[in-house]
Amino acid sequence: MLNRTNLWASLLLGVGFVAGTFILANGLVRARTAERVVSVKGVAEREVSAELAIWPLRLSVSDNDLTRAHAKLAADVARIRTFLAENGLGGATVELQDFSVNDAYANQYGPQGGIASRYVIRQTVLVRSEEPEKVSAANQRLGELVSAGVVFSSGNEYGGGGPTFVFDGLNALKPKMIAEATAEARKAAEQFARDSRSEIAGIRRANQGLFVVLPRDEAMGIREESQIRKTVRVVATVEYLLRD
């Protein structure tokens, strides 16, 4: 009797083990099937134009007499204002920044005699305009100021020199561009599904990516901030679940 009882218990245990193994295996198959995914990218681009120009003009004057040097600086600033007005930029905002005076005699390590000018005054005339095209055109005629005796110095405060053109309308573009990039990603996923004789089952994961502003004409040495025409780009990465 005891042996028969043990036999039935063993049989039931074996059946349970087989059933459990089948259920586990079936679950793993379903899990693997559910994990079939395809990762695709969708790109959206827009060509845009800068809405703001920031144009730093760095002046430098020198003289052995500080009063004369300062008077020449004031005259150069006046010439720049006239130049801007003559080029249709009379309404631009003009700010004077970074005023500095260097006295060569105050430098204990520098030469005390034989210098060309004792005093050097520097100042930046910062022009801000919502008419980038006019700023770009005026920048091409900057030699007229040089011919009039205005001396410009180089500096790193605003990058590589020349006007900086700023596009500030990114927020208005974001919704449509994200939708367009996502739609392009889905097209790629649908094409992959057709080629693999599958169907899209849904989105597993999505990454919008970053919006980047690039020069319209991408080439070596061309900086985005120096170009009025720009390209805004966003790349969306989406993982889709696939099913047979």
PAZAPA-4460 file (N, C-alpha, C; in steps of 0.05 Angstrom, whole numbers, plus 32768, in hexadecimal, padded with zeros to 4 digits):
% residues 244
    n_x    n_y    n_z   ca_x   ca_y   ca_z    c_x    c_y    c_z   seq   type   mol
   8011   7FE8   8000   8000   8000   8000   8011   8019   8000     1      M     A
   8026   8017   8010   8039   802E   8012   8047   8033   7FF7     2      L     A
   804E   801C   7FEA   805C   801F   7FD0   804A   802B   7FBC     3      N     A
   8030   8023   7FBC   801D   802E   7FA8   8019   804C   7FAD     4      R     A
   8018   8054   7FC7   8014   8070   7FCD   802C   8080   7FC3     5      T     A
   8044   8075   7FC8   805C   8083   7FBF   805D   8085   7FA0     6      N     A
   8053   8071   7F93   8052   8071   7F76   8041   8087   7F6B     7      L     A
   8028   8089   7F77   8016   809F   7F6E   8022   80BA   7F74     8      W     A
   802F   80BD   7F8A   803B   80D6   7F91   8051   80DD   7F7D     9      A     A
   8061   80C9   7F76   8076   80CE   7F62   806B   80D6   7F47    10      S     A
   8055   80C8   7F3F   8048   80CE   7F26   803E   80EB   7F25    11      L     A
   8030   80F3   7F3B   8026   810E   7F3C   803C   8122   7F3C    12      L     A
   8052   811C   7F4A   8068   812F   7F4A   8075   8132   7F2F    13      L     A
   8076   811B   7F21   8082   811C   7F05   8070   812B   7EF2    14      G     A
   8056   8127   7EF4   8043   8136   7EE3   8045   8154   7EE9    15      V     A
   8046   815B   7F02   8049   8177   7F09   8062   8183   7EFF    16      G     A
   8078   8174   7F00   8091   817F   7EF7   8091   8183   7ED9    17      F     A
   8085   8170   7ECA   8083   8173   7EAD   8071   818B   7EA6    18      V     A
   805B   818D   7EB4   8048   81A3   7EAE   8056   81BE   7EB4    19      A     A
   8064   81BF   7ECB   8072   81D8   7ED2   8087   81DF   7EBE    20      G     A
   8096   81CB   7EB4   80AA   81D0   7EA0   809E   81DA   7E86    21      T     A
   8087   81CF   7E7E   807A   81D7   7E66   8071   81F5   7E68    22      F     A
   8065   81FB   7E7F   805B   8217   7E83   8072   822B   7E83    23      I     A
   8088   8223   7E91   80A0   8235   7E91   80AB   8238   7E75    24      L     A
   80AE   8222   7E67   80B9   8224   7E4B   80A7   8235   7E3A    25      A     A
   808C   8231   7E3C   807A   8240   7E2C   807B   825E   7E33    26      N     A
   807F   8264   7E4C   8082   8280   7E55   809B   828C   7E49    27      G     A
   80B1   827D   7E49   80CA   8287   7E3E   80C8   828D   7E20    28      L     A
   80BA   827B   7E12   80B5   827F   7DF5   80A6   8299   7DF1    29      V     A
   8091   829C   7E01   8081   82B5   7DFE   8092   82CE   7E04    30      R     A
   80A2   82CC   7E19   80B3   82E2   7E20   80C6   82E9   7E0A    31      A     A
   80D3   82D4   7DFE   80E5   82D9   7DE8   80D6   82E6   7DD0    32      R     A
   80BE   82DC   7DCB   80AE   82E7   7DB5   80A8   8304   7DBA    33      T     A
   80A1   830A   7DD3   809A   8326   7DD9   80B2   8338   7DD8    34      A     A
   80CA   832D   7DDA   80E2   833E   7DDA   80ED   8342   7DBE    35      E     A
   80DF   8339   7DAA   80E8   833F   7D8E   80E3   835C   7D88    36      R     A
   80F9   836B   7D84   80F7   8387   7D80   8107   8390   7D68    37      V     A
   8100   83A8   7D5F   8111   83B5   7D4A   8115   83D2   7D53    38      V     A
   812D   83DB   7D52   8134   83F6   7D59   8139   8407   7D40    39      S     A
   812A   841C   7D3E   812C   842D   7D25   812F   844A   7D2D    40      V     A
   8139   845A   7D1A   813C   8477   7D1E   812C   8486   7D0A    41      K     A
   8122   849C   7D13   8114   84AF   7D01   811F   84CB   7D03    42      G     A
   8124   84D8   7CED   8131   84F2   7CED   811D   8507   7CE2    43      V     A
   811D   851E   7CEF   810E   8535   7CE5   8120   854D   7CE4    44      A     A
   811E   855C   7CCE   812F   8574   7CCA   811F   858C   7CC1    45      E     A
   8128   85A3   7CC8   811C   85BC   7CBF   8132   85D0   7CB9    46      R     A
   812F   85DE   7CA3   8142   85F4   7C9D   8136   860E   7CA9    47      E     A
   8146   861C   7CB9   813C   8634   7CC7   814F   864B   7CC2    48      V     A
   8147   8662   7CCA   8157   867A   7CC8   815B   8687   7CE4    49      S     A
   8172   8691   7CE9   8177   869F   7D02   8165   86B7   7D06    50      A     A
   815E   86BC   7D1F   814C   86D2   7D25   815A   86E9   7D33    51      E     A
   8173   86E4   7D3C   8182   86F8   7D4B   819F   86F7   7D42    52      L     A
   81AB   870F   7D41   81C7   8711   7D3B   81D5   871F   7D52    53      A     A
   81EB   8714   7D5C   81FB   8721   7D71   8217   8726   7D64    54      I     A
   821E   873F   7D63   8236   8747   7D54   8249   8757   7D66    55      W     A
   825E   874B   7D70   8271   8759   7D81   8287   8766   7D6F    56      P     A
   828A   8780   7D73   829F   878F   7D65   82B2   8799   7D7B    57      L     A
   82CA   878E   7D7B   82DE   8793   7D90   82F1   87A9   7D86    58      R     A
   82F0   87BF   7D93   8300   87D6   7D8C   831A   87D7   7D9C    59      L     A
   832F   87E2   7D8F   8348   87E6   7D9D   8354   8800   7D93    60      S     A
   835B   8812   7DA6   8369   882B   7D9F   8381   882E   7DB1    61      V     A
   8395   883C   7DA7   83AE   883F   7DB6   83B9   885B   7DB2    62      S     A
   83C5   8866   7DC7   83D2   8880   7DC6   83E3   8884   7DDF    63      D     A
   83F6   8896   7DDD   8406   889C   7DF5   83F7   88AF   7E08    64      N     A
   83E2   88BB   7DFE   83D1   88CC   7E0F   83B6   88BF   7E14    65      D     A
   83B0   88BB   7E2D   8397   88AC   7E34   837E   88BB   7E2A    66      L     A
   837E   88D5   7E2D   8367   88E5   7E25   8362   88E2   7E07    67      T     A
   8377   88E4   7DF7   8374   88E1   7DDA   836B   88C5   7DD3    68      R     A
   8375   88B1   7DE1   836D   8895   7DDB   834F   8891   7DE1    69      A     A
   8346   889D   7DF7   832A   889A   7DFE   8318   88A9   7DEA    70      H     A
   8321   88C0   7DE1   8312   88D0   7DCD   8310   88C0   7DB3    71      A     A
   8326   88B3   7DAB   8325   88A3   7D92   8312   888C   7D95    72      K     A
   8311   887F   7DAD   82FE   8869   7DB1   82E2   8873   7DAE    73      L     A
   82DB   888A   7DBA   82C0   8895   7DB8   82B9   889B   7D9B    74      A     A
   82CD   88A5   7D8B   82C8   88AB   7D6F   82C3   8891   7D5F    75      A     A
   82D2   887C   7D66   82CE   8863   7D58   82B2   8857   7D5E    76      D     A
   82A9   8859   7D77   828E   8850   7D7E   827A   885F   7D6E    77      V     A
   827D   887A   7D6B   826B   888A   7D5B   826B   8882   7D3E    78      A     A
   8283   887B   7D33   8284   8872   7D18   8275   8858   7D14    79      R     A
   8277   8846   7D27   8269   882D   7D25   824B   8831   7D26    80      I     A
   8241   8843   7D37   8224   8849   7D37   821B   8854   7D1C    81      R     A
   822B   8866   7D11   8224   8871   7CF6   8224   885B   7CE1    82      T     A
   8238   884A   7CE3   823A   8833   7CD0   8222   8821   7CD2    83      F     A
   8219   881B   7CEA   8202   880A   7CED   81E9   8817   7CE1    84      L     A
   81E5   8831   7CE6   81CE   883F   7CDB   81CF   883F   7CBD    85      A     A
   81E6   8842   7CB1   81E8   8843   7C94   81E3   8827   7C88    86      E     A
   81E5   8813   7C97   81E0   87F8   7C8E   81C5   87ED   7C97    87      N     A
   81B3   87FF   7C9E   8198   87F6   7CA6   8195   87EA   7CC2    88      G     A
   81A9   87EF   7CD3   81A9   87E3   7CEE   81A7   87F9   7D03    89      L     A
   819B   880F   7CFC   8198   8825   7D10   8187   881D   7D28    90      G     A
   8176   8809   7D24   8164   8801   7D3A   8170   87EA   7D4B    91      G     A
   8189   87E2   7D44   8196   87CC   7D53   819D   87D6   7D6F    92      A     A
   819E   87C3   7D82   81A7   87C9   7D9D   81C5   87C9   7D9E    93      T     A
   81D1   87DF   7DA9   81EE   87E1   7DAA   81F6   87E4   7DC8    94      V     A
   8207   87D2   7DD1   8211   87D4   7DED   822F   87D5   7DED    95      E     A
   823A   87E5   7DFF   8257   87E7   7E03   825F   87D5   7E1A    96      L     A
   8272   87C3   7E14   827A   87AF   7E28   8299   87AD   7E29    97      Q     A
   82A2   87A1   7E3F   82BE   8798   7E41   82D2   87AF   7E3D    98      D     A
   82CD   87C5   7E4A   82E0   87DC   7E48   82F9   87D6   7E59    99      F     A
   8310   87DB   7E4D   832A   87D6   7E5B   833F   87E9   7E51   100      S     A
   8351   87F1   7E63   8367   8802   7E5D   8381   87F5   7E66   101      V     A
   8394   87F4   7E54   83AE   87E8   7E5A   83C4   87FD   7E59   102      N     A
   83D2   8801   7E6F   83E8   8814   7E70   8402   8804   7E6E   103      D     A
   8411   8807   7E59   8429   87F8   7E55   843E   87FE   7E6B   104      A     A
   843E   8817   7E76   8451   881E   7E8B   844A   8810   7EA6   105      Y     A
   8431   8807   7EA8   8429   87FA   7EC1   8432   87DD   7EC3   106      A     A
   843C   87D3   7EAC   8445   87B7   7EAB   8462   87B6   7EB3   107      N     A
   8468   87AD   7ECB   8483   87AD   7ED5   8495   879A   7EC5   108      Q     A
   848A   8787   7EB7   849A   8774   7EA8   849D   877C   7E8B   109      Y     A
   848E   8791   7E83   848E   8799   7E67   84A3   87AF   7E62   110      G     A
   84A8   87B6   7E49   84BC   87CB   7E43   84B1   87E6   7E4B   111      P     A
   84C2   87F7   7E57   84BA   8812   7E5F   84C0   8827   7E4A   112      Q     A
   84D1   8820   7E37   84D7   8833   7E22   84D5   8826   7E06   113      G     A
   84D2   8837   7DF2   84D1   882C   7DD7   84B7   8820   7DCF   114      G     A
   84A1   8824   7DDF   8487   8819   7DD7   8479   882D   7DC5   115      I     A
   8468   8822   7DB3   845A   8833   7DA0   8445   8845   7DAD   116      A     A
   8436   8839   7DC0   8421   8848   7DCE   841F   883E   7DEA   117      S     A
   841D   8851   7DFC   841C   8849   7E19   8401   883D   7E20   118      R     A
   83EB   8849   7E16   83D0   8841   7E1E   83C2   8831   7E07   119      Y     A
   83B5   881C   7E0E   83A4   880D   7DFC   8389   8809   7E09   120      V     A
   8374   8813   7DFB   8359   8811   7E05   834A   87FD   7DF3   121      I     A
   833B   87EB   7E00   832B   87D8   7DF1   830E   87D9   7DFB   122      R     A
   82FC   87D6   7DE8   82E0   87D4   7DF0   82D0   87C5   7DDA   123      Q     A
   82BC   87B7   7DE3   82AB   87A8   7DD0   8291   87B6   7DCC   124      T     A
   828A   87BB   7DB3   8270   87C6   7DAB   825F   87AD   7DA3   125      V     A
   824B   87A7   7DB4   823B   878F   7DAF   8221   8797   7DA2   126      L     A
   821D   878E   7D89   8205   8794   7D79   81F2   877C   7D7A   127      V     A
   81D9   8781   7D81   81C5   876C   7D81   81AE   8775   7D6E   128      R     A
   81A7   8764   7D5B   8193   876B   7D47   8182   8753   7D40   129      S     A
   8168   8759   7D3B   8156   8744   7D32   8154   8744   7D14   130      E     A
   8168   874F   7D07   816A   874F   7CE9   8185   8743   7CE1   131      E     A
   8188   8729   7CE4   81A2   871C   7CDE   81AC   8721   7CC2   132      P     A
   819A   8723   7CAF   81A4   8727   7C93   81B2   8742   7C91   133      E     A
   81A8   8756   7C9E   81B5   8770   7C9C   81D0   8770   7CAB   134      K     A
   81D1   8761   7CC1   81EA   875F   7CD0   81FF   8751   7CBF   135      V     A
   81F7   873C   7CB1   8209   872D   7CA0   8214   873F   7C89   136      S     A
   8202   874F   7C7D   820A   8761   7C68   821D   8776   7C72   137      A     A
   8217   8781   7C8A   8229   8796   7C95   8244   878B   7C9C   138      A     A
   8245   8772   7CA5   825E   8765   7CAC   8270   8763   7C93   139      N     A
   8264   8760   7C7C   8274   875F   7C63   8281   877A   7C5C   140      Q     A
   8276   878F   7C68   8281   87AA   7C62   8291   87B6   7C79   141      R     A
   829A   87A5   7C8B   82A8   87AE   7CA3   82C2   87BC   7C9B   142      L     A
   82CD   87B6   7C84   82E6   87C2   7C7B   82E3   87E0   7C78   143      G     A
   82CA   87EB   7C74   82C6   8808   7C72   82CE   8815   7C8D   144      E     A
   82C9   8808   7CA3   82D0   8814   7CBD   82EF   8813   7CC0   145      L     A
   82FB   87FD   7CB7   8318   87FB   7CB9   8325   8811   7CA8   146      V     A
   831A   8816   7C91   8325   882C   7C80   8322   8847   7C8D   147      S     A
   830D   884A   7C9E   8309   8863   7CAC   831A   8865   7CC5   148      A     A
   832B   8851   7CCA   833E   8852   7CE1   8335   8844   7CFA   149      G     A
   831F   8835   7CF8   8316   8825   7D10   8327   880C   7D11   150      V     A
   8332   8806   7D28   8342   87EE   7D2C   8333   87DA   7D3D   151      V     A
   8331   87C2   7D33   8324   87AC   7D41   8338   8799   7D4C   152      F     A
   8332   878D   7D63   8344   8779   7D6E   8335   875E   7D70   153      S     A
   8343   8748   7D70   8337   872E   7D72   8334   8727   7D8F   154      S     A
   8321   8714   7D94   831C   870B   7DB0   830C   86F2   7DAF   155      G     A
   830A   86E5   7DC7   82FC   86CB   7DC8   82E2   86CD   7DD8   156      N     A
   82D9   86E5   7DDF   82C2   86E7   7DEF   82A9   86DD   7DE1   157      E     A
   82A7   86DF   7DC7   8290   86D7   7DB8   8296   86C3   7DA2   158      Y     A
   82A9   86B2   7DA7   82B0   869D   7D94   82C4   86A6   7D7F   159      G     A
   82C1   869D   7D67   82D5   86A1   7D53   82D5   86BC   7D45   160      G     A
   82C4   86CF   7D4D   82C3   86E9   7D40   82AD   86EA   7D2C   161      G     A
   82A4   8703   7D26   828E   8707   7D13   8273   8704   7D22   162      G     A
   825D   8708   7D14   8243   8706   7D20   823C   86E9   7D28   163      P     A
   822C   86E7   7D3D   8221   86CD   7D45   8203   86CE   7D3F   164      T     A
   81F9   86BA   7D30   81DD   86BA   7D28   81CF   86A4   7D38   165      F     A
   81B9   86AD   7D45   81AC   869C   7D59   8190   8695   7D4F   166      V     A
   8189   867B   7D50   816D   8672   7D4A   8160   866C   7D65   167      F     A
   8149   8679   7D6A   813C   8676   7D84   8120   866B   7D83   168      D     A
   811A   865D   7D6D   80FE   8653   7D69   80FC   8635   7D6C   169      G     A
   810E   8629   7D7B   810E   860C   7D7D   80F5   8601   7D8A   170      L     A
   80EB   860D   7D9F   80D3   8603   7DAD   80BB   8600   7D9B   171      N     A
   80B8   8613   7D88   80A1   8612   7D76   80A2   85FB   7D63   172      A     A
   80BB   85F2   7D5D   80BE   85DC   7D4A   80BC   85C0   7D56   173      L     A
   80C1   85BE   7D70   80C4   85A4   7D7D   80AD   8591   7D79   174      K     A
   8093   8599   7D7E   807D   8585   7D7C   807B   8578   7D61   175      P     A
   807B   8589   7D4B   8078   857E   7D30   8090   856D   7D28   176      K     A
   80A8   8576   7D30   80C0   8566   7D28   80C2   854C   7D37   177      M     A
   80BA   854B   7D50   80B9   8532   7D5F   80A6   851E   7D52   178      I     A
   808E   8529   7D4B   807A   8518   7D3E   8084   850D   7D23   179      A     A
   8092   851F   7D14   809C   8516   7CFA   80B2   8501   7CFD   180      E     A
   80C4   8505   7D10   80DA   84F2   7D14   80CE   84D7   7D1D   181      A     A
   80BA   84D7   7D2E   80AD   84BF   7D38   809F   84B0   7D21   182      T     A
   8092   84C0   7D0F   8085   84B3   7CF8   8099   84A7   7CE5   183      A     A
   80B0   84B4   7CE1   80C5   84A8   7CD1   80D0   848E   7CDD   184      E     A
   80D3   848E   7CF7   80DC   8475   7D05   80C8   845F   7D01   185      A     A
   80AE   8465   7D02   809A   8450   7CFF   809A   8445   7CE2   186      R     A
   809E   8457   7CCF   80A0   844D   7CB3   80B7   8439   7CB0   187      K     A
   80CD   843F   7CBC   80E4   842D   7CBA   80DE   8412   7CC8   188      A     A
   80D0   8414   7CDF   80C9   83FB   7CED   80B5   83EA   7CDD   189      A     A
   80A2   83F8   7CD0   808E   83E9   7CC0   809B   83DC   7CA8   190      E     A
   80AE   83E9   7C9C   80BD   83DD   7C86   80CC   83C5   7C8F   191      Q     A
   80D9   83C7   7CA6   80E8   83B0   7CB1   80D5   8399   7CB7   192      F     A
   80BD   839F   7CC2   80AA   838A   7CC9   80A0   837C   7CB0   193      A     A
   809B   838B   7C9A   8093   837F   7C81   80A9   836D   7C76   194      R     A
   80C2   8376   7C77   80D8   8366   7C6C   80DC   834D   7C7C   195      D     A
   80D6   834E   7C96   80DB   8336   7CA7   80C1   8326   7CAC   196      S     A
   80AB   832D   7C9D   8091   8320   7C9F   8087   8320   7CBC   197      R     A
   8089   8338   7CC8   807F   833C   7CE3   806C   8353   7CE4   198      S     A
   8062   8359   7CFB   8051   8370   7D00   805B   837F   7D18   199      E     A
   8055   839A   7D18   805C   83AA   7D2E   8047   83A6   7D44   200      I     A
   8051   83A0   7D5C   803E   839A   7D72   803C   83B2   7D85   201      A     A
   804E   83C5   7D84   804D   83DC   7D96   8069   83E7   7D9B   202      G     A
   806A   83FD   7DAA   8083   8409   7DB1   808E   83FE   7DCB   203      I     A
   80A6   83F5   7DCB   80B3   83EC   7DE3   80C1   8403   7DF2   204      R     A
   80CF   8413   7DE2   80DF   8429   7DEE   80E2   843F   7DD9   205      R     A
   80E2   8458   7DE2   80E6   846E   7DCF   80F9   8483   7DDB   206      A     A
   810A   848E   7DCA   811C   84A3   7DD3   811B   84B9   7DBF   207      N     A
   8112   84D0   7DC8   810F   84E7   7DB5   8129   84F0   7DAA   208      Q     A
   813F   84F0   7DB9   8158   84FB   7DB0   8159   8519   7DB4   209      G     A
   8170   8525   7DAD   8174   8541   7DB1   8170   8551   7D98   210      L     A
   8166   8569   7D9B   8164   857B   7D84   8180   8589   7D81   211      F     A
   8189   858A   7D69   81A3   8597   7D63   819F   85AB   7D4D   212      V     A
   81AE   85C1   7D4F   81AD   85D6   7D3B   81C8   85D6   7D2D   213      V     A
   81C7   85D1   7D13   81DF   85CE   7D03   81E0   85E4   7CED   214      L     A
   81F8   85E9   7CE2   81F9   85FB   7CCA   81EA   85EE   7CB3   215      P     A
   81DD   85FE   7CA3   81CF   85F2   7C8C   81E2   85E4   7C79   216      R     A
   81F8   85F0   7C75   820D   85E5   7C63   8223   85DA   7C75   217      D     A
   8223   85C0   7C7A   8237   85B4   7C8B   8250   85AF   7C7C   218      E     A
   8266   85BB   7C85   8280   85B8   7C78   8295   85BE   7C8D   219      A     A
   82AD   85B6   7C87   82C3   85BA   7C9A   82C7   85D8   7C9F   220      M     A
   82C8   85DF   7CB9   82CE   85FB   7CC0   82B5   860D   7CC2   221      G     A
   829E   8604   7CB9   8286   8614   7CBA   8278   8610   7CD6   222      I     A
   8275   8627   7CE4   8268   8626   7CFE   824B   862D   7CFC   223      R     A
   823A   8620   7D0B   821D   8625   7D0B   8217   8642   7D12   224      E     A
   8224   864C   7D27   821E   8667   7D31   8225   867D   7D1D   225      E     A
   8236   8677   7D09   823E   868B   7CF6   822B   868B   7CDD   226      S     A
   8218   8679   7CDC   8206   8676   7CC5   81EA   8680   7CCC   227      Q     A
   81DE   868F   7CBA   81C2   8698   7CBE   81B0   8680   7CB9   228      I     A
   81B5   8671   7CA4   81A5   865A   7C9D   81AF   8642   7CAD   229      R     A
   819C   8633   7CBA   81A4   861D   7CCB   8191   8605   7CC6   230      K     A
   8199   85EE   7CCF   8189   85D6   7CCE   8184   85CC   7CEA   231      T     A
   816A   85C8   7CF1   8163   85BD   7D0B   815D   859F   7D06   232      V     A
   8168   858E   7D17   8165   8571   7D13   815F   8563   7D2D   233      R     A
   814E   854F   7D2C   8148   853E   7D43   8147   8522   7D3A   234      V     A
   8151   850F   7D49   8151   84F3   7D43   8141   84E4   7D59   235      V     A
   812C   84D6   7D51   811D   84C6   7D64   8124   84A9   7D61   236      A     A
   812A   849B   7D77   8131   847F   7D77   811A   8470   7D85   237      T     A
   810E   845D   7D77   80F6   844E   7D81   80FB   8430   7D7E   238      V     A
   80F5   8421   7D93   80F6   8404   7D92   80D9   83FA   7D91   239      E     A
   80D3   83EA   7D7C   80B8   83DF   7D78   80B9   83C1   7D7E   240      Y     A
   80A4   83B7   7D8A   80A1   839A   7D8E   8096   838E   7D74   241      L     A
   809F   8376   7D6E   8096   8368   7D55   8088   834F   7D5D   242      L     A
   8075   8347   7D4C   8067   832D   7D4F   8063   8321   7D33   243      R     A
   8061   8307   7D33   805D   82F9   7D1A   8040   82FD   7D0F   244      D     A
***
